[in-house]
Amino acid sequence: MGEARRRLGDDGTPWRGLGRSRVVTGDVDDVRVYSGVLDVSTIQQLRDNYAKPSL
């Protein structure tokens, strides 16, 4: 549960900007508010990693 959060938030911190974005990192309860705006590449990465149906 903490792996995805650590991988997205503390490793490279691809979040930048002045806005705030809520990102669900894999788990329903694992929602974190980042003080930054998502890049297009970051959104694509989130899509590739987390937007896939896990059924």
N, C-alpha and C positions, 0 to 999 in steps of 0.2 A: 504494500500500500504506500510505503514511503519511497519506494524506488523511483516510480514515475515522477513524483514530486521533486525528488532530489535531482533526477536527470534533467528535468525541464527548468527548474528554478535556480539551483545553486551551481550547476556545472558551468554553463556558458552564459547564462542569463541573456537569451536573445530578445528579451522584452525591452523596448525603448520607447520614448515618447512621454507625453504628459497625461495621456488618458488612462483610464482603468479598464481592464478587460478581465472577465471571469472565464477561466479555462477549466474544463473538466478533464482531469488527467487519468482517465481509465476507470476509476471507481465512482460510484454514485455519490459517496460521501466525501470523496477527495476533490473538493472544489476550493480553489485558491484565487484570491484577487491579486493580480499583478499591477503594479503602477507603471504601465507601459502599453503601447499599442502593438498589436500583432503584425508581424511582417507577412508578406505574401508567402514567402518560403516557410515561415513558421506555421502558417495556417495549412499549407500543403503537407508539412511534416506531421502536424497533428492529425490531418485527415488520413494520411497513410498509416499512422501508428494506432490511432484511437478511434477513428470513425468507422472502422470496419465492424460489421455485425458479428458479435461474439456468440452466436447461437449454434 
